[in-house]
Amino acid sequence: MFLLTVAGKEDEGAYAPNVGKNNVLYLFEDEEDAIRHANLLMAEDYPEMKIIEVEDELAMQICEEHGYTYCVVTPDDIIIPPKA
């Protein structure tokens, strides 16, 4: 899976937009979808994003252990970036 981070700030955490009452970490199954979403974010004046590959089960396990909300984004999903 793939997640997004702000380029140059990879050690500061992953991109997790506010959805409803929670910040949600997007875990993309397909790298091309992560790239496409990063480009959409840049078009909305977000900073440049870097795509990081992560181990599927480990990423989900860490989220669950720390009470973080995550969403697995499949190639069939459409994700629209929030306005900055």
Summary of the structure (lengths in Angstrom):
residues: 84
radius of gyration: 12.0
end to end distance: 25.0
largest distance: 33.7
contacts: 218
relative contact order: 0.28
helix: 31%
strand: 29%
